[in-house]
Amino acid sequence: MNITRKDEKLALTFQIEIVETLSNIVEVIAEDKQSALLKAQEMYRNEQVVLYPDDFIDTKFVVLQ
């Protein structure tokens, strides 16, 4: 956190983290939950599943400093 003076008033600098959450449900055929999770992760990494602005569900603001 930096402290600076502006017009004789004390001004502080803060770091704010902004986190947007996107969510979508995909169906995966697999033998068990672990295999399904691994397939979904691979599909996401290979861009077979893409999240769009319409998938937006939440925004969170966190003060770091």
URHU-V294364 format. One record per pair of residues at least 24 apart in sequence whose ideal C-beta (glycine too) atoms are under 8 Angstrom apart, sorted by sequence separation. I is the first residue (numbers start at 1). J is the second residue. If there is no record, write none. Layout:
i: {I:I}
j: {J:J}
This chain:
i: {24:24:23:22:22:22:24:23:22:22:23:21:22:20:21:21:20:21:20:21:19:18:19:18:19:18:19:17:16:17:16:16:17:15:16:14:15:14:15:14:1}
j: {49:51:51:51:52:53:55:55:55:56:57:56:57:56:57:58:58:59:59:60:59:59:60:60:61:61:62:61:61:62:62:63:64:63:64:63:64:64:65:65:65}
